[in-house]
Amino acid sequence: MRNGRTLRLGVVAATTAAVLAAAGCGGADDGGGTGAAPGTKAPTNGSGLALPSLKGEKIEVAAVWTGPEQANFTKVLKEFEKRTGATVTFVPAQDPIVNFLGTKIAGGSPPDVAMLPQVGAIHQAAAQKWIKPLGPEAKAQLAKNYSKGWQDLGAVDGTAYGVYFKAANKSLVWYNAAAFDNAGASEPKTWKDFLSTAETISASGVTPVSVGGADGWTLTDWFENVYLSQAGPEKYDQLAKHTLKWTDPSVAEALTTLAGLFGKPALLAGGTNGALQTEFPVSVTQTFTGGDRAKAAMVFEGDFSAVNIAETGAKIGTDAKVFPFPAVGDGAAPVVTGGDAAVALKDTKGAQALLTFLASPDAARIWAAEGGFLSPNKALDPAAYPNDVQRTMATSLIGAGDGFRFDMSDQMPQSFGGTPGKGEWKALQDFLKNPKDIAGTQARLEAEAAKAYKG
């Protein structure tokens, strides 16, 4: 999520301003169909998308989504049913979904389509020959609506398998507007300014930063944003593939930068021990509970934090605001992403038609209108999003072009980059506990990575 330049803050701001101005001039499409009979080849919603008649065909779609995410994705599937006449069933999957799919395949009952949340999962599924290449219609929508970077993410050895339907912008810092106003603080644009802002807020009597260190994945996101901005895209790619060792000086530099925050317990909500015991949802909610006397003034994480903010009653855009992760040193501001890709496990007319639909702006528009969703589909009108904050985050994502990078830990073997209490997660939790141990942290990371990649 891979090649190109990282998005600079100036570009984000300029693009966002232009889009927000344009968004004020028109309303969002409701995402509904045209009322045409199911299965017709008529273009819908002005997109020119034509889908085949699938009357009588049954399609199963597996994903790990639950709650509001499952409900909103089901609305997308219902529209597909309306247009094609197919019957689509959502199959709840356990995480990691690759293990779930392996069990289903071994039992002879794989779903038709699955939503895979890691690049590594696509490569693993392709290596096992579990998934089917995209058909010509899906590939045409992909080429038309996605930047090359997103197309490459869903490909293995030049063959297109996946359509990234849902994305995450993981380069955001959310802040308590009342706490900022009370401290006289402003949005920082550089890491140096970020630390200075943290000190200003601390002096006002509010702890500046909330860290969800009990969930190791949040710490990998901290590292990735600093590393991408400071070391640059090329080294980021090398470290993700482990062609660059974790003992490299660039890793030491990034850890040293992080230690400038993690090494000051007074700047962390609950101090070091508190941060290590705080799970991600709490790291967000404690930032927006208590007005200008909240437990923290800022929390770093992706656009999906909005779901947790909503639980506090804080109004996004008024009580809860957001700024891009600050640029580190002379580097560009990072744009780190995550996402879920649709892949076909059966080479059927229905599976390929659903992938075609998911690659279109028609499908993205439906969930975008519900909120809690970002699309990497550049053909989606930003007016489809329900508020300015969502549009800002989406614009930053699209504006990055091919300059974003996919979450590094999600590109790595799961045993190293995606397992609680092990690998990178555990090493960075130990680092949060003792930020002075740069060399020791690097040695542990390299030892665990070498073992995982060898396996």
N, C-alpha and C positions, 0 to 999 in steps of 0.2 A: 504494500500500500504505500514506488521504488526508485525509479531513476529520475535525474533532473535536479533542479535547484530547490532548496527549501524556501518556503514562502516568507517574505520579509513583512514585518509589521506594517510598513507603509503601504504595501500592496494590499494587505488585508483591509486596512482602514479605508483606502480609496475605493476598493471594490465594494466593500460593505456599504459605504455611504451612497454609492451610485445605485446599488440594488435596493436599499431601503427607500430611497427617493422614488424609484420606479415602482416599488411595491405599494406605495401609498396611492398610486393612481389606478389600481385595479384590484378586483377581488379574486379569491382563489376559486378554482374549479371544485365542485363538490365531489369529484371523483366518480360520479355515477355513470352508468352506461347511457346509451342513446335510446334504449327502448326497442332496439332491433331484436328480431327473433333469435333465440339461441343458435349459435353455430353458423350465422351468416358470415359472409366474407366482407361485409361492409366496414369501412374505416370507422373508428369511434373516437369521440372527443377531439377530433381534428388532428390526431396524431398520425393518421394513415395506417395504424396497426390493423392487420387482418388476421383473424384466428380461425382455425378449421372447425367444422362441426364435430363434436365429440359426444353426441347424444348416446347415452347408455354406457359410456366408458367411466370406469372408477379409477381414481387416482389417490394415492396416499402420499402425504408430505410429512416428513419427520423433522422436528426441531426441538431444541431445549427450551424454547420460550414458554413462559407461564404467565398467569395473571393478565395485566393490560397488554403486554406484548403479544401473547397468544390471541387475545380478543381482537386486537387491531390487525394482526396478520390474517385472522379468519375473515375479516371484512374484505381483504384483498382477494382471498380465495373465493369468497362468495361472488365477487364481481366476475372472476374468471368463469365460475359456474354459469352465471347469467349469460355470458357472451358465447359460451361453447356448448352448453347443455351437459357437460360432464358433472360427475359427482365427486367432490374432493373431500377427503377425510384428513384431519390433522392428527398426527400420531405423536404424542408426547414422548420425548427421548430423554434419557439420562445423560449426564455429563461425566466423562468425556464421551461425546456422541460417536466417535470412531469405535469405541468398545461396544456401544449399543448396536451400531450398524453391523459390526462383525458377528455379533450374536444372531442378529436377524438374518444375515446372509447365510451363516452356517445352518440355520434352521430352515432355509429355503423360502423365507418370506420377507425379502427386503422391501422397503417402501419404494415408490416410483421416483421420488425426489427427496433430497435431504438438504438442510441448511447447515453448512459447515462453518464454524466460527474461527478457524485457524488456517493460515496458509499451509502449515505443516500437515494438517488433516487432509487437504486436497492432494498433496503430494503422496501421502501415505495411502490414500484410497486409490489413487491412480496406479501406484506401484503394485497394489494388490489386485488391480484390474476390476475394482468394484464399480467404478463410475464410467459413464459413456461420454464421448466427445459431444460438444454442442453441434446441433444440426444447422443447416444453412440459414434458416429464418432467425434462430437465436443469435447466431454469429453476426448476422446483418444488423440486428438491433444493438448488439454489443459494440460493433464498430461505429455505429451512428451516434450512440448516446454516452459512450464512456471514453475517458482519456486513455492513452496507451498504458499508463501506469496501472490503472484498474484492470485493463484487459490482461496485462501480463500477470497480475496476481492470481487470476483464475486459470492460468495456463501451466502446463507441465511439458517441458521439452518442446515447446512450440505448438502444442495441441491445446485448444481451448476447451476447458471442462466446466468452469464455474462462472456464474453471473453474480457479482456482488450487489445484493439488493439493499441491505441495511448497513450503514457505516457508522463509525463513531469518531468524533473529533476529540482526541485525547491530549490536546495541548491547550487546556483552558484552566484558568484560576477563577473560581467563584468567590465573591466577597459580600460581606454584610455591609450594605450601604450606610446604615446608621452608625456602625462602628467606625467606618472610614470617615464619615462626616464629623463625628465626635472628635476624632483624632486629627482632623484637618489633613487627611492623607489623600493622595491621588493615585490613579492607576499607573503602576510602574511599567516601563517598556524594556528595561534591561535587568539582568540578574543583580547588578550592583544596586540599581534603584529598588529592586524587590527587597533586598536585605535592609536597605535604608528605610523603606516603607514599613517593614516589619518592626524595626526599632522604634519608629515614630508611634506606631499603634501600641507597642508594648509600654511606652512612656505614658500613654493615655489611660493605662490601667486594664487593657484587654490583651489577652494572649493572642499574638498575631496569626499563628498557623496551626491548623488542625491536620494531623497526619494519621491515616488509617493503617498503621503499621502491623496490626494483627493479621491483616490480609497482605501477604507478601507481594501480590501482583501490583498493588499500588506503588510499592517501592521500586519495582521494575519500571513502572511508568515514569517515576521521578528521574531515574537514571537515564532512561532512553531520551527524554526531552533534553536533559542537560548534554548528553553525549552527542546527539544529533546536531545541536546548535554549536557545540564547542569543537567537536572533532570533524564534523562534516559528513555528508551523505556517503562518500566513498568508504570511509572507515566504518561507518554504521553498517553498511552492507557486508563488509568483510567480517566484522565482529558477529553479525547475525549468522553468517555461514561458518563461523569458526575458522576462517582462513587467516584471521588475525587473533592472536592469543589475548586472553584477559589480563595477562601480565604486561601488555603493551603500555607504554607511557601515557597514551591518550586515555586509557581507562583510569590510570592513577590521577590524571588531571581532572577528569569528571568526578571521581569520588572525592577529591580534594574540594572541588566546588560545592558538592552536596554537603560536605562536612562543615562548610561555612554556615549552613542552617542547622543540620542535624547535631552539630557539636555545640549548639547553644540551647540547652534544655529549656531556658526561660522563654524561648520563642515558640516552643511547642506546647500545645494544649495538653496538660497533664504531665509535662516534662517527658523525658525519654521513656520511663516506665509506662506512663499513661498512653503515649503514642503506640507503644508495642502492644498494649491491651485494647486498643481502639479498633473496632472493625469498620470497614468502609462506610456502611450506612450511617453509623453513629458519627463518624468524622464529618459527614455532611450535615446531619440534623443538628449537631451541637453548635455549628457555625451560624445557624439561623433560628435559634431558640434563645429568647431572652433579650431581644432588641439590641441596643448598643452595648449591653453588658453580657453578650453571649460568651460562651467558653472560648471562642476563637473568632477571628475576623475574616480569615481566608481559608479556603480548602482547595487543593489542586485535584482535579480529575475531569473526566470526559463529560460530554453533553448529557449522558445518561444520569448525571447527578441531579438533573431537574426533577426526576421522579421522587428522589429523597427529599429535595427541597420542598416539594409540594406537600409532603406529609407534615411539615412544620407550620403551614399556613402562610409562610412568607410568599409575597408576590414577586415572581420573576420579572425583572425589568425595573422594579421599584425598590423592593426590600433586598432582593438578591440580584446582583449584577455580575458580569463576567468580563475578563480581559484575556487576551492570548498569553500563553506561557512566554515569559520574557526571554529575550535574546541573551545568550551567554557570551561574554567577551566580545570579540569582533564578529562572531558568527551570526548567521541569520536566525530569526525566530523559528523554532521548530514547528512542524506539523506532523504529529504522530497519529496514526489512525488504527482503528480496528474495524472489523466488519464480519458479516455473515454472507456466505456465497451459496447460491442454489446450484446443486449438481444433480444429474440424472443417474439413478442406479439401474434403470431399465430403459432400453432404447425403444421406447414406444412413442406413438404419435401424440399421446396425451402428455407425457413427460416433457417432450420437446416443445410442445405448445405452451406449457406452463412456464418453461424457462424463457421462451420468447416473450411472454406477457410480463414476467418479472424483470426483464431487461428493458422494458418500455417505460416511458414517463407516466403512462396510464396507471400502472400498478403502483408506482412510487407516490403518485398524487393522493391516492386513497389513504395511505398510512400517514403521509406528511400532514394532512389536514387534522389528524387526531393528536398530533404532538408526540414528543418522546421518540423522534425518529429523524435520522438524517440520511439522505440518499446521495450516493456518488454519481448518480445519473445527471449529467450536465444539461440534459434537455428538459429537466423538471423546472417549471416556472417557480421562482422563489416565493411568489405570491401564494403558493399552495400551503406554505407553512403558516401556523396560526398566530405567530407573534414575531416581533422584531428580534428578540433574542435568538429564536430558532433560525431566523433568516441570517442573522449575523454568523452563527456557527456554521450553517450550511454554505454560506458564501465563502468563508475562510477555507472550508474543505474543498469546494470546487475551484476556488481561485488559486489553490496550490498547483493545479494542473498535474504534471507528473513529478512535482517536487516534493510530495509527501513521502513518508516512509511508514510502512506497516509496523505495528507493534512488534518489537524485536523478539520478545519472549514467545510470542505466538508463532514465530517462524522457526523456533528451535525445537529440538526433541522434547516431548512433554515431560520426560523425567528430569530435565534440567530447567526448562522455562515455564512449566505449568503445573507443578505438583506442590501442594501445601506441605511445609515442613522439610522440603528437600531442595537441592540444587540452588538456583539463583534466588528463589524466594527466601530460603533459609539464610543464605550468605548475606543478603542485603538486610535482613532483620538483625543478624549479628552485627552488621556494620552500623545500623541505626543505634544499636546498643553501645557500640564502641567505635565512633567515627574516626578515632586517631589511628586505627589499625588499617591503614591503606594497603600496605604490602601484604599483610595476612589475608585481607579480604580478596585481593587479586589472586593470591595463590589458591585459596579455597574455590573461587569461581572457576579458575582454569582447570583445577583437578576434577571438579564436578562436570565441567563442560567436556573435557577430553573423554571422560568415561561415557557420557551420554552420546556424544557423536560417534564414538567408536562402536557403541552398541547399535 
